Amino acid sequence: GAVVSQHPSRVICKSGTSVKIECRSLDFQATTMFWYRQFPKKSLMLMATSNEGSKATYEQGVEKDKFLINHASLTLSTLTVTSAHPEDSSFYICSAIIKGGQPQHFGDGTRLSIL
Amino acid sequence: RKEVEQDPGPFNVPEGATVAFNCTYSNSASQSFFWYRQDCRKEPKLLMSVYSSGNEDGRFTAQLNRASQYISLLIRDSKLSDSATYLCVVNGDGNQFYFGTGTSLTVIP
């Protein structure tokens, strides 16, 4: 149980393109979803916390207009990297929790490469 | 001070060895603690939750010391397949989670 699906797993696109990443909780309703970014050999960096039906809470230094998060339902959150540039290339991972205090369950990540 | 401090290692141990990782946390009100395993270029996977009474799952033992504010993970009889990065995660207020930087483990034949 507690499966989180993330799609797509790999994206390669040109600079200036906007990329949407989907995160779905397949067998549970997620009260909260998280979006992380990870650079090679580095720890996860929290970008934003997303609650269903409300605006995402962004971490300091993360541009809201650059990284658009929509959490339309209890099973789906999307991250859109707008007008992506090479410096946005990274591994993006979402996670979801069933309720507070429970462990996070991670999607299998999206490797984004901007040329 | 960081919310969670973790020795990044790397730890290089021979097969069959016992290895322990510690992780300290700063928020004494933290209630939930977890160990995750992350393989290279993969997402973190939950290894085990850490309970006040300590818990064991096969070769893995997790312990919580609230007085000293640290959690530990002990791996006995290390296997080559245990090579990975181990992340400690502490739940702060509400739905805040704080990650350690991860400890790299390599088990050598």
Backbone of each chain as ProteinMPNN parsed JSONL, in Angstrom:
{"seq_chain_A": "GAVVSQHPSRVICKSGTSVKIECRSLDFQATTMFWYRQFPKKSLMLMATSNEGSKATYEQGVEKDKFLINHASLTLSTLTVTSAHPEDSSFYICSAIIKGGQPQHFGDGTRLSIL", "coords_chain_A": {"N_chain_A": [[0.817, -1.207, 0.0], [0.175, 2.41, -0.011], [1.222, 3.75, -2.358], [2.93, 5.924, -4.475], [2.811, 7.582, -7.466], [4.782, 9.003, -9.989], [5.061, 11.12, -12.752], [6.311, 12.55, -15.787], [9.043, 10.142, -15.838], [11.358, 10.869, -16.952], [12.601, 13.683, -18.579], [13.582, 15.482, -21.362], [14.257, 18.527, -22.696], [14.051, 21.586, -24.653], [15.517, 24.754, -23.826], [13.428, 27.199, -22.368], [11.066, 25.914, -22.58], [8.045, 24.849, -20.954], [7.485, 22.593, -18.347], [5.513, 19.999, -17.121], [4.999, 18.129, -14.204], [3.579, 15.282, -12.812], [2.134, 14.081, -9.791], [0.835, 11.394, -8.181], [-1.174, 9.877, -5.702], [-1.785, 6.588, -5.404], [-3.264, 4.646, -4.005], [-4.308, 5.803, -1.798], [-5.644, 8.641, -0.038], [-4.102, 11.69, -0.069], [-3.293, 13.943, 2.365], [-1.411, 15.871, 2.371], [1.066, 16.91, 0.101], [4.459, 16.891, -0.986], [7.093, 18.65, -2.607], [10.267, 18.067, -3.862], [13.67, 18.838, -4.622], [16.631, 17.531, -5.941], [20.096, 17.614, -6.091], [22.963, 16.123, -7.671], [24.495, 13.79, -5.533], [23.708, 15.138, -3.303], [21.564, 16.114, -0.545], [17.967, 15.845, -0.244], [16.109, 18.696, -1.17], [13.644, 20.607, 0.111], [11.081, 22.047, -1.732], [8.434, 22.959, -1.773], [5.347, 22.778, 0.05], [2.292, 21.192, -0.282], [-1.117, 21.451, 0.105], [-4.275, 19.97, -0.381], [-6.544, 21.788, -2.286], [-5.711, 24.27, -1.424], [-3.379, 27.048, -1.518], [0.035, 26.416, -2.327], [2.742, 26.153, -0.001], [5.695, 27.75, -0.178], [9.204, 27.178, 0.091], [11.82, 29.236, 1.392], [13.493, 31.135, -1.021], [12.641, 29.725, -3.21], [11.138, 30.221, -6.258], [7.883, 31.206, -6.727], [6.529, 31.807, -9.084], [8.003, 30.562, -10.911], [8.035, 27.878, -10.316], [5.26, 26.327, -10.479], [2.673, 25.12, -8.529], [0.012, 22.93, -8.31], [-2.653, 21.605, -6.558], [-5.075, 19.873, -6.999], [-6.73, 17.819, -6.181], [-7.253, 15.202, -3.721], [-5.591, 13.253, -4.505], [-3.839, 14.051, -6.435], [-1.17, 16.093, -7.378], [0.473, 18.698, -9.094], [3.506, 19.846, -10.532], [4.735, 22.531, -12.235], [7.347, 23.499, -14.152], [8.147, 26.481, -15.226], [9.076, 28.038, -18.286], [11.645, 26.741, -18.569], [15.149, 26.551, -17.835], [18.631, 25.681, -18.431], [19.776, 25.616, -15.822], [17.73, 24.702, -14.3], [17.743, 22.051, -14.544], [17.551, 18.96, -12.977], [16.846, 16.526, -10.389], [13.643, 15.859, -9.612], [11.456, 15.214, -7.002], [8.442, 13.956, -5.688], [6.411, 13.643, -2.756], [4.049, 12.089, -0.534], [1.752, 12.231, 2.19], [-0.415, 10.393, 4.353], [-1.608, 11.266, 6.678], [-0.861, 13.665, 9.285], [2.213, 13.093, 10.985], [2.662, 10.629, 9.981], [4.801, 8.557, 7.903], [6.472, 9.837, 4.955], [5.695, 9.008, 1.601], [7.362, 8.33, -1.282], [7.342, 9.412, -4.688], [8.737, 8.035, -7.75], [10.403, 9.875, -8.842], [11.483, 12.497, -11.106], [13.595, 12.998, -13.708], [14.921, 15.8, -14.913], [16.134, 17.365, -17.745], [17.422, 20.142, -19.211], [18.16, 21.51, -22.246]], "CA_chain_A": [[0.0, 0.0, 0.0], [0.826, 3.711, 0.019], [2.03, 3.907, -3.567], [2.91, 7.245, -5.11], [3.285, 7.507, -8.851], [5.235, 10.292, -10.509], [5.178, 11.027, -14.212], [7.127, 11.495, -16.391], [10.245, 9.799, -15.086], [12.521, 11.487, -17.602], [12.235, 14.714, -19.561], [14.665, 16.247, -21.983], [13.617, 19.498, -23.576], [14.817, 22.781, -24.973], [15.395, 25.907, -22.953], [12.243, 28.004, -22.626], [9.878, 25.051, -22.523], [7.455, 24.603, -19.628], [7.381, 21.151, -18.109], [4.597, 19.657, -16.027], [5.257, 16.835, -13.56], [2.415, 14.871, -12.028], [2.356, 13.219, -8.64], [-0.451, 10.81, -7.808], [-1.232, 8.829, -4.693], [-2.606, 5.612, -6.125], [-4.15, 3.826, -3.184], [-4.707, 6.509, -0.588], [-5.862, 10.076, -0.213], [-2.984, 12.379, 0.56], [-3.641, 15.257, 2.905], [-0.346, 16.797, 2.021], [2.118, 16.439, -0.81], [5.676, 17.698, -0.932], [7.933, 18.624, -3.795], [11.678, 18.196, -3.539], [14.647, 18.87, -5.699], [17.871, 16.938, -5.459], [21.264, 17.696, -6.957], [23.792, 14.921, -7.528], [25.234, 13.555, -4.289], [23.236, 16.058, -2.276], [20.324, 15.684, 0.085], [16.732, 16.415, -0.781], [15.828, 20.078, -0.799], [12.211, 20.855, 0.024], [10.711, 23.232, -2.51], [7.121, 23.467, -1.376], [4.385, 21.873, 0.678], [1.034, 21.416, -0.985], [-2.324, 20.875, 0.686], [-5.36, 19.931, -1.354], [-7.493, 22.889, -2.277], [-5.165, 25.546, -0.968], [-2.126, 27.424, -2.169], [1.225, 25.75, -1.808], [3.663, 26.939, 0.821], [7.02, 27.619, -0.784], [10.37, 27.413, 0.939], [12.556, 30.462, 1.07], [14.392, 31.032, -2.162], [11.985, 29.033, -4.323], [10.271, 31.18, -6.952], [6.516, 30.719, -6.928], [6.118, 31.958, -10.48], [8.842, 29.663, -11.694], [7.619, 26.519, -10.0], [3.835, 26.412, -10.185], [2.159, 23.893, -7.935], [-1.439, 22.822, -8.234], [-3.053, 20.396, -5.82], [-6.497, 19.964, -7.285], [-7.504, 16.771, -5.519], [-6.517, 14.504, -2.658], [-4.713, 12.232, -5.074], [-3.03, 14.586, -7.524], [-0.514, 17.387, -7.314], [1.343, 18.901, -10.253], [4.54, 20.874, -10.482], [5.082, 23.001, -13.566], [8.552, 24.327, -14.236], [7.833, 27.381, -16.34], [10.197, 28.579, -19.043], [12.801, 26.066, -17.949], [16.488, 26.845, -18.327], [19.56, 24.609, -18.034], [20.014, 25.557, -14.37], [16.604, 23.997, -13.677], [17.972, 20.609, -14.684], [17.691, 18.377, -11.644], [15.982, 15.397, -10.065], [12.517, 16.365, -8.842], [10.75, 14.095, -6.365], [7.293, 14.323, -4.872], [6.043, 12.679, -1.733], [2.709, 12.315, 0.0], [1.451, 11.612, 3.465], [-1.826, 10.128, 4.574], [-1.983, 12.245, 7.69], [0.281, 14.152, 10.044], [2.926, 12.147, 11.82], [2.921, 9.412, 9.206], [5.957, 8.733, 7.019], [6.224, 10.231, 3.573], [5.886, 7.99, 0.569], [7.912, 9.081, -2.401], [7.255, 9.013, -6.085], [10.04, 7.571, -8.209], [11.228, 10.984, -9.287], [11.54, 12.931, -12.51], [14.905, 13.567, -14.048], [14.691, 16.864, -15.902], [17.339, 17.896, -18.394], [17.1, 21.25, -20.116], [19.298, 21.696, -23.152]], "C_chain_A": [[0.842, 1.243, 0.0], [1.781, 3.885, -1.16], [1.83, 5.302, -4.14], [3.534, 7.122, -6.493], [3.659, 8.897, -9.335], [5.493, 10.128, -12.003], [5.438, 12.394, -14.817], [8.37, 11.214, -15.552], [11.473, 10.492, -15.679], [12.03, 12.496, -18.622], [13.503, 15.388, -20.057], [14.001, 17.243, -22.919], [14.467, 20.748, -23.723], [14.562, 23.877, -23.953], [14.188, 26.746, -23.357], [10.948, 27.22, -22.574], [9.354, 24.989, -21.092], [7.181, 23.114, -19.496], [6.47, 20.89, -16.93], [4.909, 18.254, -15.532], [4.057, 16.506, -12.686], [2.812, 13.931, -10.897], [1.0, 12.707, -8.175], [-0.285, 9.803, -6.672], [-2.253, 7.819, -5.209], [-3.615, 4.881, -5.251], [-4.502, 4.48, -1.863], [-4.939, 7.973, -0.93], [-4.81, 10.808, 0.607], [-3.41, 13.746, 1.063], [-2.628, 16.3, 2.468], [0.619, 16.126, 1.061], [3.282, 17.418, -0.759], [6.419, 17.581, -2.258], [9.364, 18.929, -3.383], [12.501, 18.287, -4.81], [15.944, 18.293, -5.133], [18.958, 17.059, -6.511], [22.131, 16.471, -6.708], [24.583, 14.907, -6.226], [24.869, 14.56, -3.188], [21.937, 15.539, -1.677], [19.128, 16.333, -0.604], [16.556, 17.848, -0.285], [14.34, 20.316, -0.983], [11.959, 22.139, -0.738], [9.414, 23.832, -1.985], [6.293, 22.355, -0.762], [3.01, 22.218, 0.115], [-0.111, 20.702, -0.286], [-3.459, 20.989, -0.316], [-6.282, 21.121, -1.181], [-6.969, 24.217, -1.778], [-3.842, 25.825, -1.669], [-0.943, 26.71, -1.519], [2.047, 26.714, -0.96], [5.069, 26.699, 0.303], [8.115, 27.889, 0.243], [11.086, 28.683, 0.465], [13.504, 30.219, -0.088], [13.804, 30.309, -3.354], [10.982, 29.984, -4.966], [8.901, 30.582, -7.253], [6.109, 30.759, -8.394], [6.898, 31.037, -11.403], [8.365, 28.215, -11.535], [6.164, 26.557, -9.527], [3.327, 25.076, -9.66], [0.647, 23.981, -7.85], [-1.802, 21.521, -7.552], [-4.572, 20.338, -5.872], [-7.337, 18.929, -6.551], [-6.643, 16.09, -4.473], [-5.565, 13.446, -3.207], [-3.781, 12.764, -6.156], [-2.47, 15.962, -7.197], [0.379, 17.504, -8.536], [2.324, 20.023, -9.98], [4.853, 21.257, -11.916], [6.295, 23.906, -13.471], [8.364, 25.21, -15.465], [9.099, 27.935, -16.974], [11.52, 28.036, -18.5], [14.107, 26.449, -18.635], [17.445, 25.758, -17.842], [19.795, 24.502, -16.529], [18.853, 24.902, -13.617], [16.754, 22.484, -13.798], [18.263, 20.014, -13.307], [16.802, 17.144, -11.548], [14.886, 15.944, -9.163], [11.73, 15.175, -8.297], [9.564, 14.637, -5.571], [7.111, 13.275, -3.787], [4.666, 13.044, -1.205], [2.577, 11.644, 1.35], [-0.053, 11.429, 3.601], [-2.37, 11.107, 5.618], [-0.741, 12.603, 8.49], [0.896, 13.085, 10.925], [3.261, 10.852, 11.116], [4.136, 9.64, 8.304], [5.533, 9.198, 5.633], [6.445, 9.024, 2.667], [6.248, 8.73, -0.706], [7.513, 8.51, -3.757], [8.637, 8.621, -6.557], [10.849, 8.64, -8.91], [11.153, 11.265, -10.767], [12.895, 13.559, -12.75], [14.699, 14.538, -15.205], [16.018, 17.383, -16.432], [16.913, 18.951, -19.397], [18.339, 21.559, -20.95], [19.469, 23.165, -23.533]], "O_chain_A": [[2.07, 1.172, 0.01], [2.975, 4.13, -0.987], [0.706, 5.786, -4.269], [4.646, 6.618, -6.651], [2.924, 9.858, -9.108], [6.064, 9.133, -12.45], [4.808, 13.355, -14.376], [8.699, 11.985, -14.651], [12.487, 10.676, -15.006], [11.15, 12.2, -19.431], [14.365, 15.801, -19.281], [13.269, 16.854, -23.828], [15.459, 20.941, -23.02], [13.517, 23.913, -23.303], [13.952, 26.976, -24.543], [9.862, 27.797, -22.53], [10.125, 25.066, -20.135], [6.704, 22.469, -20.43], [6.63, 21.486, -15.865], [5.064, 17.318, -16.317], [3.58, 17.344, -11.921], [3.708, 13.1, -11.04], [0.121, 13.492, -7.82], [0.633, 8.983, -6.684], [-3.422, 8.143, -5.42], [-4.704, 4.537, -5.712], [-4.937, 3.814, -0.923], [-4.495, 8.471, -1.965], [-4.652, 10.577, 1.806], [-3.835, 14.601, 0.287], [-2.963, 17.46, 2.229], [0.943, 14.945, 1.19], [3.105, 18.613, -0.521], [6.373, 16.552, -2.931], [9.642, 19.892, -2.669], [12.089, 17.876, -5.894], [16.297, 18.545, -3.981], [18.778, 16.665, -7.663], [22.041, 15.85, -5.649], [25.248, 15.88, -5.87], [25.646, 14.789, -2.261], [21.295, 14.643, -2.226], [19.269, 17.238, -1.426], [16.824, 18.158, 0.876], [13.827, 20.237, -2.099], [12.539, 23.183, -0.439], [9.306, 25.041, -1.779], [6.506, 21.169, -1.016], [2.623, 23.384, 0.047], [-0.073, 19.485, -0.107], [-3.583, 21.995, -1.015], [-6.739, 21.421, -0.079], [-7.716, 25.194, -1.718], [-3.268, 24.955, -2.322], [-0.938, 26.444, -0.318], [2.042, 27.926, -1.18], [5.572, 25.576, 0.343], [7.961, 28.719, 1.139], [10.965, 29.117, -0.681], [14.224, 29.222, -0.125], [14.422, 30.285, -4.419], [10.083, 30.493, -4.296], [8.788, 29.574, -7.951], [5.43, 29.858, -8.886], [6.491, 30.774, -12.534], [8.306, 27.448, -12.496], [5.876, 26.785, -8.352], [3.532, 24.033, -10.281], [0.085, 24.972, -7.382], [-1.313, 20.456, -7.927], [-5.26, 20.705, -4.92], [-8.529, 19.142, -6.326], [-5.449, 16.369, -4.356], [-4.822, 12.82, -2.452], [-3.009, 11.999, -6.734], [-3.197, 16.87, -6.795], [0.977, 16.518, -8.967], [2.018, 21.003, -9.301], [5.199, 20.398, -12.727], [6.274, 24.939, -12.801], [8.418, 24.736, -16.599], [10.066, 28.259, -16.284], [12.383, 28.785, -18.04], [14.159, 26.644, -19.85], [17.106, 24.995, -16.937], [19.992, 23.401, -16.016], [18.978, 24.585, -12.434], [15.976, 21.729, -13.215], [19.115, 20.51, -12.571], [16.107, 16.775, -12.494], [15.167, 16.438, -8.071], [11.384, 14.252, -9.035], [9.673, 15.646, -4.874], [7.607, 12.153, -3.901], [4.181, 14.159, -1.402], [3.207, 10.622, 1.618], [-0.85, 12.19, 3.051], [-3.442, 11.689, 5.454], [0.293, 11.941, 8.392], [0.194, 12.278, 11.533], [4.064, 10.062, 11.613], [4.463, 10.781, 7.977], [4.4, 8.983, 5.2], [7.269, 8.151, 2.942], [5.537, 9.633, -1.147], [7.37, 7.3, -3.934], [9.617, 8.845, -5.847], [11.881, 8.341, -9.511], [10.81, 10.399, -11.572], [13.287, 14.52, -12.087], [14.35, 14.146, -16.318], [16.901, 17.783, -15.673], [16.139, 18.681, -20.316], [19.417, 21.83, -20.42], [20.379, 23.505, -24.289]]}, "seq_chain_B": "RKEVEQDPGPFNVPEGATVAFNCTYSNSASQSFFWYRQDCRKEPKLLMSVYSSGNEDGRFTAQLNRASQYISLLIRDSKLSDSATYLCVVNGDGNQFYFGTGTSLTVIP", "coords_chain_B": {"N_chain_B": [[21.518, 26.571, 13.897], [21.177, 23.351, 12.473], [18.122, 21.59, 11.831], [18.25, 18.826, 11.755], [20.986, 16.766, 12.184], [23.429, 14.875, 10.599], [25.934, 12.473, 10.18], [27.746, 12.516, 7.278], [29.399, 10.525, 6.373], [31.797, 9.041, 4.141], [30.879, 5.641, 4.974], [32.717, 2.807, 4.867], [32.521, -0.529, 4.879], [33.356, -3.967, 5.62], [31.785, -6.891, 4.235], [29.408, -8.495, 6.309], [29.989, -7.063, 8.538], [29.049, -5.019, 11.386], [27.311, -2.016, 11.466], [26.701, 1.325, 12.513], [24.584, 4.145, 12.478], [24.094, 7.498, 13.458], [21.844, 10.148, 14.279], [21.142, 13.422, 15.05], [18.661, 15.603, 16.447], [17.081, 18.819, 16.683], [14.674, 19.851, 17.626], [12.878, 19.428, 20.387], [10.243, 18.796, 20.571], [9.583, 17.132, 18.556], [7.914, 14.364, 17.099], [7.752, 12.195, 15.399], [9.771, 9.83, 13.726], [12.004, 8.665, 11.253], [13.756, 6.302, 9.197], [15.173, 6.325, 6.035], [16.085, 4.784, 2.965], [18.175, 5.492, 0.273], [18.954, 4.771, -2.96], [21.431, 5.237, -5.507], [20.489, 7.758, -7.732], [17.834, 7.238, -7.411], [14.53, 7.315, -5.86], [13.956, 8.108, -2.343], [13.316, 5.411, -0.112], [11.158, 4.192, 2.355], [12.628, 2.809, 5.135], [12.376, 2.133, 7.871], [10.171, 3.069, 10.519], [10.793, 4.866, 13.548], [10.431, 3.999, 16.811], [9.593, 4.882, 20.204], [10.162, 2.816, 21.927], [12.043, 1.49, 20.592], [12.803, -0.449, 17.713], [12.909, -3.383, 15.68], [13.843, -4.901, 12.652], [14.497, -7.6, 11.151], [17.784, -7.573, 10.189], [18.096, -4.998, 10.884], [18.025, -2.424, 13.259], [16.376, 0.096, 14.945], [16.643, 2.944, 17.021], [15.503, 5.281, 19.48], [16.454, 8.066, 21.292], [15.225, 10.136, 23.388], [16.008, 11.845, 25.423], [18.606, 12.613, 24.815], [18.157, 13.419, 22.307], [18.507, 11.969, 19.824], [18.495, 9.677, 17.074], [19.082, 6.335, 16.062], [20.481, 3.945, 13.783], [21.087, 0.623, 13.347], [22.875, -1.725, 11.581], [23.21, -5.066, 11.144], [25.41, -7.785, 10.244], [26.248, -6.962, 7.565], [25.312, -6.677, 4.155], [26.226, -6.779, 0.679], [24.25, -5.59, -0.77], [23.278, -3.704, 0.927], [24.526, -1.376, 0.5], [24.157, 2.016, 0.109], [22.598, 5.253, 0.46], [21.681, 6.456, 3.586], [19.024, 8.034, 5.047], [18.001, 10.106, 7.681], [14.931, 11.149, 9.019], [12.973, 13.606, 10.47], [9.998, 14.496, 11.988], [8.656, 17.64, 12.292], [6.848, 20.41, 13.512], [3.408, 20.086, 12.871], [3.016, 19.294, 9.521], [5.678, 19.364, 8.832], [8.759, 18.163, 7.709], [12.031, 17.179, 8.42], [15.076, 16.587, 6.929], [18.022, 14.645, 7.281], [21.37, 14.991, 6.007], [22.076, 12.648, 4.926], [23.743, 9.506, 5.068], [26.382, 7.911, 3.613], [26.834, 4.584, 2.75], [29.007, 1.987, 2.005], [29.332, -1.337, 1.334], [31.841, -3.64, 1.374], [33.152, -6.311, -0.548]], "CA_chain_B": [[21.7, 25.116, 14.044], [20.302, 22.592, 11.601], [17.108, 20.804, 12.519], [18.71, 17.442, 11.819], [22.403, 16.628, 11.857], [23.757, 13.487, 10.306], [27.293, 12.283, 9.674], [27.606, 12.101, 5.877], [30.281, 9.412, 6.055], [31.228, 7.72, 3.855], [31.221, 4.467, 5.757], [33.092, 1.661, 4.029], [32.649, -1.644, 5.823], [33.392, -5.272, 4.951], [30.604, -7.746, 4.365], [29.293, -9.169, 7.587], [30.254, -6.136, 9.649], [27.939, -4.277, 11.978], [27.563, -0.578, 11.312], [25.661, 2.131, 13.157], [24.482, 5.559, 12.112], [23.35, 8.333, 14.389], [21.278, 11.365, 13.73], [20.626, 14.24, 16.143], [17.653, 16.567, 16.049], [17.104, 19.971, 17.587], [13.343, 20.177, 18.147], [12.507, 18.438, 21.408], [8.821, 18.47, 20.438], [9.412, 16.208, 17.425], [7.187, 13.179, 17.528], [7.868, 11.069, 14.473], [11.148, 9.676, 13.25], [12.044, 7.629, 10.227], [14.962, 6.066, 8.409], [14.94, 6.021, 4.629], [17.239, 4.356, 2.187], [18.138, 6.019, -1.087], [19.972, 4.272, -3.873], [21.884, 6.262, -6.438], [19.585, 8.177, -8.798], [16.492, 6.712, -7.14], [13.841, 8.034, -4.797], [14.091, 7.49, -1.017], [12.31, 4.409, 0.255], [11.058, 4.048, 3.798], [13.268, 1.62, 5.689], [11.609, 1.84, 9.075], [9.836, 4.132, 11.453], [11.534, 4.701, 14.798], [9.509, 4.136, 17.932], [10.245, 5.17, 21.49], [10.612, 1.57, 22.553], [13.017, 0.849, 19.701], [12.187, -1.482, 16.9], [13.846, -4.219, 14.939], [13.3, -5.55, 11.462], [15.579, -8.423, 10.618], [19.142, -7.141, 10.548], [18.053, -3.558, 11.143], [17.47, -1.998, 14.541], [16.302, 1.556, 15.086], [16.4, 3.358, 18.401], [15.262, 6.693, 19.724], [16.847, 8.548, 22.604], [14.609, 11.465, 23.483], [16.762, 12.68, 26.36], [19.756, 13.164, 24.096], [17.636, 13.856, 21.02], [19.104, 11.353, 18.654], [18.006, 8.379, 16.633], [20.17, 5.526, 15.535], [20.165, 2.796, 12.936], [22.131, -0.396, 13.429], [22.761, -2.774, 10.565], [24.059, -6.218, 11.469], [25.715, -8.714, 9.156], [26.075, -6.153, 6.354], [25.321, -7.306, 2.836], [26.604, -5.872, -0.401], [23.036, -4.881, -1.188], [22.967, -2.63, 1.874], [25.208, -0.162, 0.044], [23.153, 3.028, -0.242], [22.616, 6.404, 1.365], [20.639, 6.318, 4.597], [18.543, 9.358, 5.449], [17.096, 10.171, 8.827], [13.89, 12.16, 8.808], [12.304, 13.955, 11.721], [8.776, 15.279, 11.791], [8.598, 18.803, 13.173], [5.483, 20.845, 13.815], [2.464, 19.854, 11.783], [3.49, 18.433, 8.442], [7.06, 19.66, 8.46], [9.713, 17.073, 7.821], [13.406, 17.633, 8.283], [15.934, 15.507, 6.464], [19.46, 14.709, 7.441], [22.068, 15.069, 4.721], [22.281, 11.294, 4.42], [25.014, 8.84, 5.342], [26.716, 6.98, 2.54], [27.391, 3.299, 3.181], [29.459, 1.046, 0.982], [29.727, -2.618, 1.889], [32.902, -4.128, 0.49], [33.224, -7.787, -0.517]], "C_chain_B": [[20.712, 24.385, 13.145], [19.299, 21.807, 12.426], [17.571, 19.365, 12.744], [20.172, 17.394, 11.381], [22.724, 15.149, 11.67], [25.158, 13.421, 9.732], [27.194, 11.775, 8.236], [28.443, 10.888, 5.49], [31.348, 9.857, 5.067], [31.704, 6.645, 4.832], [31.514, 3.338, 4.771], [33.357, 0.487, 4.962], [32.707, -2.957, 5.052], [32.067, -6.0, 5.131], [30.589, -8.425, 5.719], [29.506, -8.263, 8.79], [28.946, -5.56, 10.188], [28.272, -2.796, 11.898], [26.391, 0.183, 11.918], [25.733, 3.57, 12.688], [23.687, 6.282, 13.181], [22.881, 9.604, 13.708], [20.757, 12.166, 14.916], [19.611, 15.245, 15.612], [17.52, 17.648, 17.11], [15.758, 20.278, 18.245], [12.875, 19.105, 19.123], [11.038, 18.029, 21.316], [8.557, 17.504, 19.283], [8.807, 14.9, 17.906], [7.43, 11.958, 16.65], [9.253, 11.047, 13.846], [11.208, 8.496, 12.291], [13.449, 7.478, 9.681], [14.536, 5.682, 7.004], [16.247, 5.543, 4.022], [17.087, 4.945, 0.79], [19.296, 5.442, -1.884], [20.275, 5.362, -4.898], [20.86, 6.511, -7.544], [18.171, 7.592, -8.647], [15.83, 7.544, -6.042], [14.096, 7.369, -3.447], [12.97, 6.486, -0.78], [12.333, 4.242, 1.766], [11.678, 2.728, 4.238], [12.526, 1.196, 6.95], [11.281, 3.115, 9.831], [10.593, 3.845, 12.75], [10.586, 4.973, 15.952], [10.29, 4.322, 19.223], [10.838, 3.925, 22.131], [11.694, 0.892, 21.729], [12.315, -0.22, 18.878], [13.228, -2.155, 16.008], [13.136, -4.85, 13.757], [14.436, -6.332, 10.824], [16.93, -7.944, 11.111], [19.202, -5.673, 10.954], [17.377, -3.266, 12.478], [17.512, -0.481, 14.618], [16.001, 1.892, 16.53], [16.25, 4.866, 18.475], [15.689, 7.025, 21.142], [16.351, 9.984, 22.73], [15.426, 12.401, 24.374], [17.93, 13.362, 25.653], [19.39, 13.612, 22.693], [18.433, 13.29, 19.861], [18.387, 10.048, 18.337], [19.179, 7.634, 16.022], [19.626, 4.404, 14.663], [21.35, 1.857, 12.987], [21.864, -1.437, 12.358], [23.738, -3.88, 10.923], [24.299, -7.057, 10.229], [25.518, -8.031, 7.788], [26.187, -6.981, 5.081], [25.749, -6.27, 1.796], [25.423, -5.003, -0.819], [22.617, -3.775, -0.213], [23.64, -1.315, 1.471], [24.174, 0.836, -0.488], [23.422, 4.253, 0.625], [21.433, 6.278, 2.302], [20.297, 7.703, 5.136], [17.715, 9.246, 6.716], [16.139, 11.333, 8.594], [13.146, 12.359, 10.119], [11.101, 14.833, 11.398], [8.759, 16.42, 12.792], [7.167, 19.142, 13.53], [4.577, 20.588, 12.621], [3.014, 18.884, 10.768], [4.894, 18.79, 7.984], [7.942, 18.454, 8.698], [11.106, 17.639, 7.621], [14.285, 16.437, 7.971], [17.369, 15.732, 6.912], [20.09, 14.734, 6.053], [22.292, 13.692, 4.114], [23.664, 10.778, 4.76], [25.255, 7.8, 4.273], [27.366, 5.719, 3.1], [27.795, 2.482, 1.965], [29.922, -0.215, 1.69], [30.666, -3.281, 0.882], [32.996, -5.65, 0.585], [34.436, -8.265, 0.28]], "O_chain_B": [[19.543, 24.761, 13.067], [19.573, 21.409, 13.558], [17.312, 18.771, 13.791], [20.535, 17.923, 10.331], [22.341, 14.299, 12.474], [25.523, 14.235, 8.884], [26.618, 10.713, 7.997], [28.241, 10.291, 4.433], [31.782, 11.006, 5.157], [32.779, 6.74, 5.423], [30.67, 2.967, 3.955], [34.309, 0.509, 5.742], [32.167, -3.053, 3.95], [31.327, -5.739, 6.079], [31.622, -8.873, 6.217], [29.235, -8.653, 9.926], [27.899, -5.609, 9.542], [29.383, -2.379, 12.226], [25.243, -0.255, 11.846], [26.815, 4.133, 12.524], [22.729, 5.744, 13.735], [23.443, 10.057, 12.711], [19.994, 11.631, 15.72], [19.697, 15.682, 14.464], [17.809, 17.421, 18.285], [15.715, 20.9, 19.307], [12.519, 18.0, 18.715], [10.631, 17.033, 21.913], [7.414, 17.104, 19.064], [9.144, 14.397, 18.978], [7.323, 10.822, 17.112], [9.823, 12.079, 13.491], [10.554, 7.472, 12.49], [14.239, 8.422, 9.705], [13.664, 4.837, 6.806], [17.341, 5.851, 4.495], [16.008, 4.903, 0.199], [20.462, 5.606, -1.526], [19.48, 6.276, -5.119], [20.42, 5.575, -8.211], [17.423, 7.47, -9.617], [16.475, 8.361, -5.385], [14.42, 6.182, -3.403], [11.83, 6.692, -1.195], [13.398, 4.161, 2.378], [11.29, 1.661, 3.763], [12.102, 0.047, 7.08], [12.018, 4.1, 9.784], [10.984, 2.707, 13.008], [10.009, 6.056, 16.051], [11.466, 3.975, 19.326], [11.878, 3.978, 22.789], [12.207, -0.159, 22.116], [11.336, -0.817, 19.325], [14.255, -1.58, 15.646], [11.984, -5.275, 13.852], [15.231, -5.79, 10.057], [17.187, -7.914, 12.315], [20.264, -5.174, 11.328], [16.305, -3.79, 12.781], [18.549, 0.141, 14.386], [15.207, 1.218, 17.186], [16.787, 5.615, 17.659], [15.318, 6.328, 22.086], [16.983, 10.921, 22.241], [15.522, 13.599, 24.108], [18.2, 14.543, 25.872], [20.238, 14.133, 21.968], [18.963, 14.026, 19.029], [17.771, 9.416, 19.196], [20.136, 8.233, 15.532], [18.477, 3.981, 14.793], [22.482, 2.25, 12.704], [20.756, -1.963, 12.248], [24.947, -3.656, 10.996], [23.506, -7.047, 9.288], [24.717, -8.481, 6.969], [27.04, -7.86, 4.957], [25.646, -5.062, 2.009], [25.584, -3.835, -1.173], [21.703, -3.003, -0.503], [23.348, -0.265, 2.043], [23.42, 0.535, -1.413], [24.361, 4.273, 1.421], [20.311, 6.023, 1.865], [21.162, 8.438, 5.614], [16.832, 8.395, 6.817], [16.513, 12.366, 8.038], [12.747, 11.402, 10.781], [11.197, 15.788, 10.628], [8.838, 16.195, 14.0], [6.365, 18.253, 13.819], [4.959, 20.852, 11.481], [3.43, 17.778, 11.114], [5.248, 18.528, 6.835], [7.881, 17.81, 9.745], [11.326, 18.481, 6.75], [14.243, 15.414, 8.656], [17.865, 16.858, 6.92], [19.41, 14.522, 5.049], [22.652, 13.57, 2.943], [24.64, 11.528, 4.741], [24.429, 6.914, 4.055], [28.343, 5.797, 3.845], [27.021, 2.311, 1.023], [30.804, -0.165, 2.547], [30.332, -3.457, -0.289], [32.926, -6.211, 1.679], [34.652, -9.47, 0.41]]}, "name": "protein", "num_of_chains": 2, "seq": "GAVVSQHPSRVICKSGTSVKIECRSLDFQATTMFWYRQFPKKSLMLMATSNEGSKATYEQGVEKDKFLINHASLTLSTLTVTSAHPEDSSFYICSAIIKGGQPQHFGDGTRLSILRKEVEQDPGPFNVPEGATVAFNCTYSNSASQSFFWYRQDCRKEPKLLMSVYSSGNEDGRFTAQLNRASQYISLLIRDSKLSDSATYLCVVNGDGNQFYFGTGTSLTVIP"}
